Amino acid sequence: MLAQVHSGALVGIDAYPVEVEIDVYNGLPAVTVVGLPDSAVKESAARVKSAIVNSGFPFPARRITVNLAPAGLRKEGSGFDLPIALGVLIGLSFLTNEKINSYMIVGELSLDGGVKEVRGALSIAISARDMGFKGLILPESNCAEAAVVEGIESLGVSNLVTAVAFLMGRLSIEPARPNMDEITKTIGDYPVDFRDIKGQEYAKRAVEVAAAGGHNVLMVGPPGSGKTMLSQRIPTILPDPVFEEALQTTRIYSAAGLLGKDKSIITRRPFRSPHHTVSDAGLIGGGAIPRPGEVSLAHNGVLFLDEMPEFRKNVLEVLRQPLEDGEVTISRAHIAVTFPAHFMLVAALNPCPCGYRGDPKHACLCSRPTIERYWAKISGPLLDRIDIHVEVPSVDWRDLTGKEDGESSEEIRVRINKARSIQLDRLKKHRIFSNAQMKASLIKKYCALDQDSLNFLEKVVERLGLSARAYHRVLKIARTIADLDGSANIESNHVAEAIQYRSLDRRYD
């Protein structure tokens, strides 16, 4: 008997529908899976047989052929176990096609018939809704994330028996609902705070501007000056993510299998800090079937590269595309996948290998050729793509021992939220969220200068020899500073402050 069950699979972070066709017919007992399955899908035959038998159903001593359509796309993962098992039971006349055709079904089976979590449930739920299905039957542990999608029922099952009972009409399952209290209580809840940082007012101001506009920032300073401490606290002052941003981030983590059980949506902006030994595939993403890398896992959040020159040069150079385009494309022989990668790059490095060049309290032991080789590890085009350059000096003893705390993250975030709300109102029709994401046409439209500011900027560009990209970045930073001041127009003082954040354009000499 021929059976058909609707399921779904991932390509990148997007899901596409898969028709699971099962034919149970007379012949030597065997299970054959076709349709470009990977090893995990091929092994589903053994899991499905054990799950069916251990759930109290008979397994036919007949030949079974499973086809996963479309056959031209490679299928991976164990999410086809549950639809294959249900298809076999349809072939044995335990189920009918009537009710099952209204649902998309995914789930991995354990040998005792239990249903385990799968990757990408959120994207599959979106695909099921867009395809017009009534609901999605999936593991209970994935229900929370799928419930975020409106317009479709998310029905969680714990085992094969429960799924069969529901499809036979003997059991009702209440659709999952998102727990909004659980979602909202984690917003703004961080274990670190900006009030822990003593002194460094100039650096904190630069970081505030960077966070307000989503700008990339490079911090240069001696060891122990607080570069890492500042970077780790940037997520605490970033504006609260809008729902669309949170949904995008959650889809990436769900596709990567990093969302966690019973978690519905990521409400904190991610902070990723890969080790300097990371490969280019680990940073950008890759694999035979491409998976998201660190730049995509940092989408809508922060990617922190500590001791930037310690990263291999070829690894740093692959950052150019995501920094410029906000996405990364990974091409393989049979497929090309594009992952979103709008992140705020935060990099930290020492001024020289020993770390004390320019420090009045320590002597630098590095020769000029050594320093030049150190800085040569970071190419000019990559530095050009970093909006804000800020020098972080050693902390003064009086600041370090002072009893007064600085501003808290919550106080700073209030100002940043106001600035970002101005940007959202201005840019929402262009479907971007911050000044840093503006392209040339939008910079021309929203970053117009008065004549005095234009003349001042012209002299600076000529004197420093700024590239066209650096010129545009100065304008975007000035726009962000104006937004922090609540000013509709960019004034000369905003431009002057923006230029101060391009210190490396004046050559680190």
Secondary structure as UniProt FT lines:
FT   STRAND          2..11
FT   TURN            12..13
FT   STRAND          14..25
FT   STRAND          30..34
FT   HELIX           39..42
FT   HELIX           44..54
FT   TURN            55..56
FT   STRAND          63..69
FT   TURN            71..72
FT   TURN            79..80
FT   HELIX           81..91
FT   TURN            92..93
FT   HELIX           97..100
FT   TURN            101..102
FT   STRAND          103..105
FT   STRAND          108..109
FT   TURN            111..112
FT   STRAND          114..116
FT   HELIX           121..130
FT   TURN            131..132
FT   STRAND          135..139
FT   HELIX           140..142
FT   HELIX           143..146
FT   TURN            147..148
FT   TURN            150..151
FT   STRAND          153..157
FT   HELIX           160..167
FT   TURN            168..169
FT   HELIX           180..184
FT   TURN            185..188
FT   HELIX           194..196
FT   HELIX           201..213
FT   STRAND          217..220
FT   TURN            223..224
FT   HELIX           227..232
FT   HELIX           234..236
FT   HELIX           243..255
FT   TURN            256..257
FT   TURN            261..262
FT   STRAND          271..272
FT   TURN            276..277
FT   HELIX           280..284
FT   STRAND          285..286
FT   TURN            287..290
FT   STRAND          291..292
FT   HELIX           294..297
FT   TURN            298..300
FT   STRAND          302..306
FT   HELIX           308..310
FT   HELIX           313..317
FT   TURN            318..319
FT   HELIX           320..325
FT   STRAND          327..331
FT   STRAND          336..340
FT   STRAND          344..349
FT   TURN            357..358
FT   TURN            360..361
FT   HELIX           368..376
FT   HELIX           380..384
FT   STRAND          388..391
FT   HELIX           397..401
FT   HELIX           409..427
FT   HELIX           428..430
FT   HELIX           435..437
FT   HELIX           440..446
FT   HELIX           451..464
FT   HELIX           468..484
FT   TURN            485..486
FT   HELIX           492..500
FT   HELIX           503..506
//
